[in-house]
């Protein structure tokens, strides 16, 4: 079926269905509106027919009366065999003499009317003539209207031939009225069905427009290649001229509209094909003219922009201010106050638009700079439609971001290579180092001299120290590059303080220190990796035990500030801390410059990196010989 509808006969069938259902829909809508206006649903068929019968009677009698009236004498030409179709009548004078009558006379007449012929003087020729307004009165109105003894009165009696022996306007009205009255209920389902069929057939016709049964591609016909406005505009102009020049003749206007309606589906098909091929707007003379004008305006704009771009920024600003000054001066010169208001309003709108446009572009630069400052080097400032001077700044920021991104990528690649190198070298060293430790331990257990045992113990101790250094180095490298797996889970923050104070109690006493802990009464929970947290606390406590002045106090505290859990470590250093926070956080930095104590100088760096990997922050503060480390984690 779909293939058939794409053929010429199939399209013709759909075209005919659209016309038939469209006309039927209009007739149903018009008929329903006419019946509602004419009270078809209130009055009987006979009442409605009698209401409109009077109009036909008066119109027919007016024509008959004027056809037989002599405007010179005011009398009627006698004729008793006149034929007016289904209108039966007779015209009499005041004495009752029949002057004009239809060829068929009924036994009685339904209407009796009166009309007056008035004698008037012609102002041009000074001759008297007779005039009839064509107004028909009933008896009471006639008595009130007659006020001149020179007036001639005619009595008209008329009826409608109910046999309808003639096919005239009266018969046509009777048939239409009768058929409409019979359809006053059924017209609505008929209208609904015709609307549905019209929509379906119209949609199908639009779908197959431009299609052929042998291909799915749209193949425009020659008619569809003609510019659309050449077809549409003349049709609209012709329709308007015909309706305007019809002098109120509704029949002529309606006939022309119906004639044009026959070609309306063809116009819709052409529009559908143009929409499918995306040429509805482009294939018009107006569009082509506008595009030529737009190209000319763009070319002129590029010329002006090229001139402006070659001027320094200061001169551009001076030119803009000069234009604004001249515009304001022109507004003041205009004497008409109304024009001043209009010009001032236009100027304010233009100035506000330009200001808003520049402000939005500067805001783009501001956001781009903020992203760059925050370290987001992937952010790119869109430079489309930017003013040339502002675009230069945007391009400069984009270039900086690109260079920083390249440098950052190079740095990350270098860090990864460094980490891999450290890991590989450390692994290669750990294997023979483990053998050294094992054999040194075996030597210490053998029956050798005291001197040899002493040497073997030193060898084991220093080998273990070297092993710890290698492990710290590997962990520091992994923590710095984020290559450590973090498994966060809900933890009670106070447990870390309690566990640490218990584990380091003996070591604290051995270092001649006094430990004080301060825990809150309420429970504080954080999301953290317990194993990594323990390493952070171990690193900090080892530093405290190694570098604190003997006989001083060590403070461990936990408190809640807003939505953060704050861990605080405080101790007094045995040596003055002449280093900044950044220097203490650097890898391989130690608290004693003489490096007499054991350690790798990586403890604080590892602790800071592990803290940040868990979403926390770590800060070191010094004041003379007072050392303080503060850890902050989000509470849950």
VOTOR-97915 format. One record per residue (C-alpha): z, y, x; residue in three letters; residue number from 0. Coordinates in steps of 0.2 Angstrom, whole numbers, plus 5000, padded with zeros to 4 digits. Layout:
! residues N
- w v u type seq
- Z Y X ALA NUM
...
This chain:
! residues 636
- w v u type seq
- 5000 5000 5000 UNK 0
- 5005 5012 5014 UNK 1
- 4988 5009 5022 UNK 2
- 4978 5012 5006 UNK 3
- 4988 5029 5003 UNK 4
- 4981 5035 5020 UNK 5
- 4963 5032 5015 UNK 6
- 4954 5046 5006 UNK 7
- 4955 5037 4988 UNK 8
- 4973 5035 4991 UNK 9
- 4976 5053 4995 UNK 10
- 4965 5058 4980 UNK 11
- 4976 5047 4969 UNK 12
- 4992 5055 4976 UNK 13
- 4984 5073 4974 UNK 14
- 4980 5069 4956 UNK 15
- 4998 5063 4953 UNK 16
- 5005 5078 4960 UNK 17
- 4994 5089 4949 UNK 18
- 4997 5079 4933 UNK 19
- 5016 5078 4936 UNK 20
- 5017 5096 4942 UNK 21
- 5008 5102 4926 UNK 22
- 5018 5091 4915 UNK 23
- 5035 5097 4923 UNK 24
- 5030 5115 4920 UNK 25
- 5025 5111 4902 UNK 26
- 5041 5103 4899 UNK 27
- 5052 5116 4907 UNK 28
- 5042 5130 4897 UNK 29
- 5043 5120 4881 UNK 30
- 5062 5118 4883 UNK 31
- 5064 5136 4887 UNK 32
- 5053 5141 4872 UNK 33
- 5063 5130 4860 UNK 34
- 5080 5136 4866 UNK 35
- 5074 5154 4864 UNK 36
- 5067 5151 4847 UNK 37
- 5082 5142 4840 UNK 38
- 5073 5125 4838 UNK 39
- 5090 5117 4839 UNK 40
- 5098 5127 4825 UNK 41
- 5084 5130 4812 UNK 42
- 5074 5118 4803 UNK 43
- 5055 5116 4806 UNK 44
- 5050 5126 4790 UNK 45
- 5062 5140 4795 UNK 46
- 5055 5142 4812 UNK 47
- 5037 5141 4806 UNK 48
- 5040 5154 4793 UNK 49
- 5048 5166 4806 UNK 50
- 5032 5165 4817 UNK 51
- 5020 5164 4802 UNK 52
- 5024 5183 4798 UNK 53
- 5018 5188 4815 UNK 54
- 5001 5179 4812 UNK 55
- 5000 5187 4795 UNK 56
- 5003 5204 4800 UNK 57
- 4991 5203 4816 UNK 58
- 4977 5195 4805 UNK 59
- 4979 5208 4791 UNK 60
- 4979 5222 4804 UNK 61
- 4962 5216 4811 UNK 62
- 4955 5214 4793 UNK 63
- 4961 5231 4787 UNK 64
- 4954 5240 4802 UNK 65
- 4937 5231 4801 UNK 66
- 4935 5238 4783 UNK 67
- 4942 5255 4785 UNK 68
- 4931 5270 4785 UNK 69
- 4940 5283 4796 UNK 70
- 4929 5297 4788 UNK 71
- 4934 5295 4770 UNK 72
- 4949 5284 4771 UNK 73
- 4942 5271 4759 UNK 74
- 4938 5253 4762 UNK 75
- 4921 5244 4762 UNK 76
- 4921 5233 4748 UNK 77
- 4920 5214 4752 UNK 78
- 4926 5200 4742 UNK 79
- 4919 5186 4752 UNK 80
- 4928 5189 4769 UNK 81
- 4933 5174 4780 UNK 82
- 4948 5175 4791 UNK 83
- 4951 5157 4794 UNK 84
- 4967 5150 4787 UNK 85
- 4973 5168 4782 UNK 86
- 4971 5171 4763 UNK 87
- 4972 5189 4757 UNK 88
- 4967 5203 4746 UNK 89
- 4968 5222 4748 UNK 90
- 4970 5233 4733 UNK 91
- 4972 5252 4729 UNK 92
- 4987 5259 4720 UNK 93
- 4978 5256 4703 UNK 94
- 4977 5237 4707 UNK 95
- 4958 5236 4710 UNK 96
- 4954 5223 4723 UNK 97
- 4944 5231 4737 UNK 98
- 4943 5217 4750 UNK 99
- 4947 5199 4748 UNK 100
- 4945 5182 4757 UNK 101
- 4932 5170 4750 UNK 102
- 4946 5158 4745 UNK 103
- 4960 5165 4734 UNK 104
- 4977 5156 4731 UNK 105
- 4986 5155 4714 UNK 106
- 5000 5166 4722 UNK 107
- 5003 5175 4738 UNK 108
- 5018 5174 4749 UNK 109
- 5018 5191 4756 UNK 110
- 5016 5209 4748 UNK 111
- 5014 5223 4761 UNK 112
- 5010 5242 4760 UNK 113
- 5001 5252 4773 UNK 114
- 4997 5271 4773 UNK 115
- 4981 5280 4778 UNK 116
- 4985 5298 4783 UNK 117
- 4973 5312 4783 UNK 118
- 4973 5322 4799 UNK 119
- 4964 5337 4807 UNK 120
- 4954 5335 4823 UNK 121
- 4959 5349 4834 UNK 122
- 4943 5348 4844 UNK 123
- 4930 5349 4829 UNK 124
- 4942 5356 4816 UNK 125
- 4936 5342 4804 UNK 126
- 4947 5331 4794 UNK 127
- 4948 5313 4797 UNK 128
- 4959 5298 4792 UNK 129
- 4971 5288 4803 UNK 130
- 4980 5272 4801 UNK 131
- 4995 5267 4812 UNK 132
- 4993 5249 4808 UNK 133
- 5011 5248 4802 UNK 134
- 5014 5237 4787 UNK 135
- 5029 5240 4776 UNK 136
- 5039 5231 4762 UNK 137
- 5041 5241 4746 UNK 138
- 5058 5250 4751 UNK 139
- 5052 5255 4768 UNK 140
- 5035 5261 4761 UNK 141
- 5044 5273 4748 UNK 142
- 5054 5280 4763 UNK 143
- 5038 5282 4774 UNK 144
- 5027 5290 4761 UNK 145
- 5030 5309 4761 UNK 146
- 5012 5317 4760 UNK 147
- 5002 5318 4744 UNK 148
- 4986 5317 4754 UNK 149
- 4991 5300 4761 UNK 150
- 4981 5285 4754 UNK 151
- 4991 5269 4750 UNK 152
- 4984 5251 4750 UNK 153
- 4993 5236 4744 UNK 154
- 4990 5220 4754 UNK 155
- 4994 5202 4747 UNK 156
- 4992 5187 4759 UNK 157
- 4996 5169 4762 UNK 158
- 4993 5155 4774 UNK 159
- 4982 5141 4769 UNK 160
- 4993 5126 4771 UNK 161
- 4978 5114 4771 UNK 162
- 4973 5122 4788 UNK 163
- 4954 5120 4784 UNK 164
- 4950 5131 4800 UNK 165
- 4953 5127 4818 UNK 166
- 4960 5144 4823 UNK 167
- 4976 5152 4831 UNK 168
- 4986 5148 4815 UNK 169
- 4981 5130 4815 UNK 170
- 4985 5129 4834 UNK 171
- 5002 5137 4832 UNK 172
- 5006 5125 4818 UNK 173
- 5001 5109 4828 UNK 174
- 5010 5115 4844 UNK 175
- 5025 5120 4834 UNK 176
- 5025 5103 4825 UNK 177
- 5023 5093 4841 UNK 178
- 5037 5103 4850 UNK 179
- 5049 5100 4836 UNK 180
- 5046 5082 4836 UNK 181
- 5049 5082 4855 UNK 182
- 5064 5093 4855 UNK 183
- 5075 5079 4861 UNK 184
- 5063 5068 4870 UNK 185
- 5057 5082 4881 UNK 186
- 5072 5081 4893 UNK 187
- 5070 5063 4898 UNK 188
- 5051 5067 4900 UNK 189
- 5055 5082 4911 UNK 190
- 5067 5072 4921 UNK 191
- 5054 5058 4924 UNK 192
- 5040 5070 4928 UNK 193
- 5051 5079 4941 UNK 194
- 5056 5062 4949 UNK 195
- 5037 5057 4949 UNK 196
- 5032 5074 4956 UNK 197
- 5045 5073 4970 UNK 198
- 5040 5055 4975 UNK 199
- 5021 5059 4974 UNK 200
- 5023 5075 4983 UNK 201
- 5033 5068 4997 UNK 202
- 5021 5053 4999 UNK 203
- 5006 5066 4999 UNK 204
- 5015 5076 5013 UNK 205
- 5019 5060 5023 UNK 206
- 5001 5054 5023 UNK 207
- 4994 5071 5026 UNK 208
- 4984 5070 5043 UNK 209
- 4986 5052 5044 UNK 210
- 4972 5039 5045 UNK 211
- 4974 5020 5041 UNK 212
- 4968 5015 5058 UNK 213
- 4980 5025 5068 UNK 214
- 4998 5031 5067 UNK 215
- 4993 5047 5076 UNK 216
- 4991 5064 5067 UNK 217
- 4973 5068 5066 UNK 218
- 4970 5086 5059 UNK 219
- 4955 5089 5048 UNK 220
- 4944 5104 5052 UNK 221
- 4953 5114 5038 UNK 222
- 4970 5112 5046 UNK 223
- 4963 5119 5063 UNK 224
- 4959 5136 5054 UNK 225
- 4973 5149 5057 UNK 226
- 4986 5147 5043 UNK 227
- 4987 5166 5039 UNK 228
- 4968 5167 5037 UNK 229
- 4970 5155 5023 UNK 230
- 4987 5160 5016 UNK 231
- 4986 5179 5016 UNK 232
- 4969 5181 5007 UNK 233
- 4975 5169 4994 UNK 234
- 4991 5179 4991 UNK 235
- 4981 5195 4991 UNK 236
- 4968 5189 4978 UNK 237
- 4982 5182 4967 UNK 238
- 4991 5199 4967 UNK 239
- 4975 5209 4964 UNK 240
- 4970 5198 4949 UNK 241
- 4987 5198 4941 UNK 242
- 4988 5217 4943 UNK 243
- 4970 5220 4937 UNK 244
- 4972 5209 4922 UNK 245
- 4979 5224 4912 UNK 246
- 4993 5214 4904 UNK 247
- 4981 5200 4898 UNK 248
- 4993 5185 4901 UNK 249
- 4979 5173 4897 UNK 250
- 4968 5179 4912 UNK 251
- 4983 5180 4924 UNK 252
- 4989 5162 4918 UNK 253
- 4972 5155 4920 UNK 254
- 4970 5162 4938 UNK 255
- 4987 5156 4943 UNK 256
- 4983 5138 4936 UNK 257
- 4967 5138 4945 UNK 258
- 4975 5143 4961 UNK 259
- 4988 5130 4958 UNK 260
- 4975 5116 4959 UNK 261
- 4973 5121 4977 UNK 262
- 4992 5123 4981 UNK 263
- 4994 5104 4986 UNK 264
- 4980 5106 4998 UNK 265
- 4989 5121 5006 UNK 266
- 5005 5111 5007 UNK 267
- 4996 5097 5015 UNK 268
- 4989 5109 5028 UNK 269
- 5006 5116 5031 UNK 270
- 5013 5098 5033 UNK 271
- 5000 5093 5046 UNK 272
- 5003 5109 5055 UNK 273
- 5022 5105 5055 UNK 274
- 5019 5088 5062 UNK 275
- 5008 5094 5076 UNK 276
- 5019 5109 5079 UNK 277
- 5006 5122 5076 UNK 278
- 5012 5130 5059 UNK 279
- 5017 5146 5068 UNK 280
- 5007 5145 5084 UNK 281
- 4990 5143 5075 UNK 282
- 4991 5160 5066 UNK 283
- 4983 5176 5071 UNK 284
- 4999 5185 5069 UNK 285
- 5008 5174 5081 UNK 286
- 4994 5176 5094 UNK 287
- 4994 5195 5092 UNK 288
- 5013 5195 5094 UNK 289
- 5012 5184 5109 UNK 290
- 4999 5196 5117 UNK 291
- 5010 5210 5114 UNK 292
- 5025 5201 5121 UNK 293
- 5016 5196 5137 UNK 294
- 5011 5215 5138 UNK 295
- 5029 5220 5136 UNK 296
- 5035 5207 5148 UNK 297
- 5022 5212 5161 UNK 298
- 5027 5230 5159 UNK 299
- 5046 5225 5160 UNK 300
- 5043 5215 5176 UNK 301
- 5034 5230 5183 UNK 302
- 5049 5242 5179 UNK 303
- 5061 5228 5185 UNK 304
- 5052 5227 5201 UNK 305
- 5053 5245 5204 UNK 306
- 5072 5246 5199 UNK 307
- 5075 5231 5211 UNK 308
- 5068 5240 5226 UNK 309
- 5080 5255 5223 UNK 310
- 5098 5255 5230 UNK 311
- 5112 5252 5219 UNK 312
- 5119 5270 5220 UNK 313
- 5102 5277 5215 UNK 314
- 5101 5264 5200 UNK 315
- 5118 5270 5194 UNK 316
- 5112 5288 5196 UNK 317
- 5096 5285 5186 UNK 318
- 5106 5276 5172 UNK 319
- 5118 5291 5171 UNK 320
- 5103 5303 5171 UNK 321
- 5095 5293 5156 UNK 322
- 5112 5294 5147 UNK 323
- 5113 5312 5150 UNK 324
- 5095 5316 5144 UNK 325
- 5098 5305 5129 UNK 326
- 5114 5315 5124 UNK 327
- 5105 5332 5127 UNK 328
- 5091 5326 5116 UNK 329
- 5103 5322 5102 UNK 330
- 5111 5340 5104 UNK 331
- 5094 5348 5103 UNK 332
- 5089 5339 5087 UNK 333
- 5094 5352 5073 UNK 334
- 5095 5340 5059 UNK 335
- 5112 5334 5057 UNK 336
- 5107 5317 5049 UNK 337
- 5095 5313 5063 UNK 338
- 5109 5318 5076 UNK 339
- 5120 5305 5067 UNK 340
- 5107 5292 5068 UNK 341
- 5102 5295 5086 UNK 342
- 5120 5295 5091 UNK 343
- 5123 5279 5082 UNK 344
- 5108 5271 5090 UNK 345
- 5114 5277 5107 UNK 346
- 5132 5270 5105 UNK 347
- 5125 5253 5100 UNK 348
- 5114 5252 5115 UNK 349
- 5128 5258 5127 UNK 350
- 5140 5246 5119 UNK 351
- 5128 5232 5120 UNK 352
- 5124 5236 5139 UNK 353
- 5143 5237 5143 UNK 354
- 5146 5221 5134 UNK 355
- 5132 5212 5143 UNK 356
- 5137 5218 5160 UNK 357
- 5156 5214 5156 UNK 358
- 5151 5196 5151 UNK 359
- 5141 5194 5168 UNK 360
- 5156 5201 5178 UNK 361
- 5167 5189 5169 UNK 362
- 5156 5175 5174 UNK 363
- 5158 5181 5192 UNK 364
- 5177 5182 5190 UNK 365
- 5178 5164 5183 UNK 366
- 5167 5158 5197 UNK 367
- 5178 5166 5210 UNK 368
- 5194 5159 5202 UNK 369
- 5186 5141 5202 UNK 370
- 5181 5144 5221 UNK 371
- 5199 5150 5225 UNK 372
- 5206 5135 5216 UNK 373
- 5196 5123 5227 UNK 374
- 5183 5118 5214 UNK 375
- 5168 5119 5224 UNK 376
- 5157 5109 5211 UNK 377
- 5158 5124 5200 UNK 378
- 5141 5133 5199 UNK 379
- 5139 5151 5191 UNK 380
- 5124 5151 5179 UNK 381
- 5113 5166 5185 UNK 382
- 5100 5165 5170 UNK 383
- 5097 5182 5162 UNK 384
- 5109 5191 5175 UNK 385
- 5105 5208 5181 UNK 386
- 5098 5208 5198 UNK 387
- 5113 5216 5207 UNK 388
- 5125 5204 5199 UNK 389
- 5114 5189 5202 UNK 390
- 5115 5193 5221 UNK 391
- 5134 5192 5220 UNK 392
- 5133 5176 5210 UNK 393
- 5121 5168 5222 UNK 394
- 5132 5173 5236 UNK 395
- 5147 5164 5228 UNK 396
- 5137 5149 5224 UNK 397
- 5131 5148 5242 UNK 398
- 5150 5150 5248 UNK 399
- 5154 5136 5236 UNK 400
- 5140 5125 5243 UNK 401
- 5145 5128 5261 UNK 402
- 5163 5124 5257 UNK 403
- 5159 5108 5248 UNK 404
- 5148 5103 5263 UNK 405
- 5163 5107 5275 UNK 406
- 5175 5098 5263 UNK 407
- 5164 5083 5262 UNK 408
- 5162 5083 5281 UNK 409
- 5181 5084 5283 UNK 410
- 5185 5070 5271 UNK 411
- 5172 5059 5280 UNK 412
- 5180 5063 5296 UNK 413
- 5197 5059 5289 UNK 414
- 5191 5043 5282 UNK 415
- 5184 5038 5299 UNK 416
- 5200 5043 5308 UNK 417
- 5210 5033 5296 UNK 418
- 5198 5018 5298 UNK 419
- 5199 5020 5317 UNK 420
- 5218 5022 5317 UNK 421
- 5220 5006 5306 UNK 422
- 5208 4996 5316 UNK 423
- 5215 5001 5333 UNK 424
- 5233 4998 5326 UNK 425
- 5228 4981 5320 UNK 426
- 5221 4977 5337 UNK 427
- 5237 4983 5346 UNK 428
- 5249 4974 5333 UNK 429
- 5242 4957 5337 UNK 430
- 5246 4957 5356 UNK 431
- 5262 4967 5353 UNK 432
- 5268 4954 5341 UNK 433
- 5265 4941 5355 UNK 434
- 5275 4952 5368 UNK 435
- 5289 4953 5356 UNK 436
- 5290 4935 5353 UNK 437
- 5289 4930 5371 UNK 438
- 5301 4943 5376 UNK 439
- 5313 4936 5363 UNK 440
- 5310 4919 5370 UNK 441
- 5314 4924 5388 UNK 442
- 5330 4932 5382 UNK 443
- 5336 4916 5375 UNK 444
- 5332 4906 5391 UNK 445
- 5344 4902 5404 UNK 446
- 5339 4916 5416 UNK 447
- 5348 4929 5426 UNK 448
- 5358 4943 5418 UNK 449
- 5345 4956 5425 UNK 450
- 5331 4946 5417 UNK 451
- 5340 4946 5400 UNK 452
- 5343 4965 5401 UNK 453
- 5325 4968 5405 UNK 454
- 5319 4956 5391 UNK 455
- 5331 4965 5378 UNK 456
- 5323 4982 5384 UNK 457
- 5306 4975 5382 UNK 458
- 5310 4969 5364 UNK 459
- 5318 4985 5359 UNK 460
- 5304 4996 5365 UNK 461
- 5291 4984 5358 UNK 462
- 5299 4985 5341 UNK 463
- 5299 5004 5342 UNK 464
- 5281 5004 5346 UNK 465
- 5278 4992 5331 UNK 466
- 5287 5004 5320 UNK 467
- 5277 5019 5327 UNK 468
- 5261 5009 5323 UNK 469
- 5266 5005 5305 UNK 470
- 5271 5024 5302 UNK 471
- 5254 5029 5309 UNK 472
- 5245 5018 5298 UNK 473
- 5255 5023 5282 UNK 474
- 5254 5041 5287 UNK 475
- 5235 5040 5288 UNK 476
- 5234 5030 5271 UNK 477
- 5245 5042 5262 UNK 478
- 5236 5057 5269 UNK 479
- 5219 5050 5262 UNK 480
- 5227 5043 5246 UNK 481
- 5223 5025 5250 UNK 482
- 5240 5019 5245 UNK 483
- 5242 5010 5228 UNK 484
- 5254 5019 5217 UNK 485
- 5262 5009 5202 UNK 486
- 5272 5022 5192 UNK 487
- 5285 5016 5179 UNK 488
- 5300 5025 5170 UNK 489
- 5315 5026 5182 UNK 490
- 5332 5033 5181 UNK 491
- 5332 5047 5194 UNK 492
- 5351 5045 5198 UNK 493
- 5349 5027 5204 UNK 494
- 5339 5033 5219 UNK 495
- 5354 5045 5224 UNK 496
- 5367 5031 5221 UNK 497
- 5357 5018 5230 UNK 498
- 5353 5029 5245 UNK 499
- 5371 5034 5247 UNK 500
- 5377 5016 5247 UNK 501
- 5364 5010 5259 UNK 502
- 5366 5024 5271 UNK 503
- 5386 5025 5270 UNK 504
- 5388 5015 5286 UNK 505
- 5375 5025 5296 UNK 506
- 5382 5041 5290 UNK 507
- 5399 5037 5296 UNK 508
- 5392 5031 5312 UNK 509
- 5384 5048 5315 UNK 510
- 5400 5056 5311 UNK 511
- 5394 5064 5295 UNK 512
- 5402 5066 5278 UNK 513
- 5391 5063 5263 UNK 514
- 5393 5072 5246 UNK 515
- 5383 5068 5231 UNK 516
- 5381 5078 5215 UNK 517
- 5374 5069 5199 UNK 518
- 5372 5076 5182 UNK 519
- 5381 5069 5167 UNK 520
- 5365 5066 5157 UNK 521
- 5352 5053 5161 UNK 522
- 5336 5060 5169 UNK 523
- 5321 5049 5168 UNK 524
- 5305 5051 5179 UNK 525
- 5288 5042 5181 UNK 526
- 5288 5035 5199 UNK 527
- 5285 5020 5210 UNK 528
- 5302 5014 5215 UNK 529
- 5296 5007 5232 UNK 530
- 5287 5023 5237 UNK 531
- 5302 5033 5232 UNK 532
- 5314 5022 5242 UNK 533
- 5302 5026 5257 UNK 534
- 5303 5045 5254 UNK 535
- 5322 5044 5253 UNK 536
- 5323 5033 5269 UNK 537
- 5313 5045 5279 UNK 538
- 5323 5060 5274 UNK 539
- 5340 5051 5277 UNK 540
- 5334 5044 5294 UNK 541
- 5330 5062 5299 UNK 542
- 5347 5068 5293 UNK 543
- 5356 5055 5302 UNK 544
- 5346 5058 5318 UNK 545
- 5346 5077 5319 UNK 546
- 5362 5082 5310 UNK 547
- 5377 5090 5319 UNK 548
- 5391 5078 5321 UNK 549
- 5406 5083 5310 UNK 550
- 5396 5092 5297 UNK 551
- 5393 5088 5279 UNK 552
- 5377 5081 5271 UNK 553
- 5373 5085 5253 UNK 554
- 5363 5075 5240 UNK 555
- 5361 5082 5223 UNK 556
- 5351 5079 5207 UNK 557
- 5349 5092 5193 UNK 558
- 5337 5096 5179 UNK 559
- 5327 5112 5178 UNK 560
- 5317 5114 5162 UNK 561
- 5306 5098 5162 UNK 562
- 5308 5094 5180 UNK 563
- 5320 5083 5190 UNK 564
- 5325 5091 5206 UNK 565
- 5332 5081 5221 UNK 566
- 5340 5091 5235 UNK 567
- 5345 5086 5252 UNK 568
- 5355 5098 5263 UNK 569
- 5362 5096 5281 UNK 570
- 5366 5106 5296 UNK 571
- 5355 5103 5311 UNK 572
- 5362 5100 5329 UNK 573
- 5349 5111 5336 UNK 574
- 5342 5128 5330 UNK 575
- 5326 5126 5319 UNK 576
- 5314 5138 5326 UNK 577
- 5299 5131 5316 UNK 578
- 5292 5135 5300 UNK 579
- 5290 5124 5285 UNK 580
- 5272 5121 5288 UNK 581
- 5276 5116 5307 UNK 582
- 5289 5104 5301 UNK 583
- 5277 5096 5289 UNK 584
- 5264 5093 5302 UNK 585
- 5262 5075 5309 UNK 586
- 5270 5071 5325 UNK 587
- 5282 5085 5324 UNK 588
- 5300 5081 5328 UNK 589
- 5316 5091 5327 UNK 590
- 5321 5089 5345 UNK 591
- 5309 5097 5357 UNK 592
- 5315 5086 5371 UNK 593
- 5310 5070 5361 UNK 594
- 5326 5061 5366 UNK 595
- 5328 5053 5349 UNK 596
- 5319 5039 5342 UNK 597
- 5305 5043 5330 UNK 598
- 5287 5046 5327 UNK 599
- 5287 5063 5320 UNK 600
- 5278 5056 5304 UNK 601
- 5293 5054 5292 UNK 602
- 5292 5071 5283 UNK 603
- 5273 5071 5282 UNK 604
- 5273 5053 5275 UNK 605
- 5287 5058 5262 UNK 606
- 5277 5074 5257 UNK 607
- 5261 5064 5254 UNK 608
- 5269 5050 5245 UNK 609
- 5278 5063 5234 UNK 610
- 5262 5072 5230 UNK 611
- 5253 5055 5226 UNK 612
- 5266 5052 5212 UNK 613
- 5263 5069 5205 UNK 614
- 5278 5078 5212 UNK 615
- 5280 5092 5225 UNK 616
- 5291 5093 5241 UNK 617
- 5296 5108 5250 UNK 618
- 5306 5111 5266 UNK 619
- 5317 5126 5268 UNK 620
- 5327 5132 5284 UNK 621
- 5339 5145 5287 UNK 622
- 5345 5145 5305 UNK 623
- 5352 5128 5308 UNK 624
- 5353 5124 5289 UNK 625
- 5340 5111 5283 UNK 626
- 5335 5109 5265 UNK 627
- 5322 5097 5257 UNK 628
- 5318 5099 5238 UNK 629
- 5309 5086 5228 UNK 630
- 5302 5090 5211 UNK 631
- 5296 5077 5198 UNK 632
- 5291 5079 5179 UNK 633
- 5304 5071 5167 UNK 634
- 5299 5060 5153 UNK 635
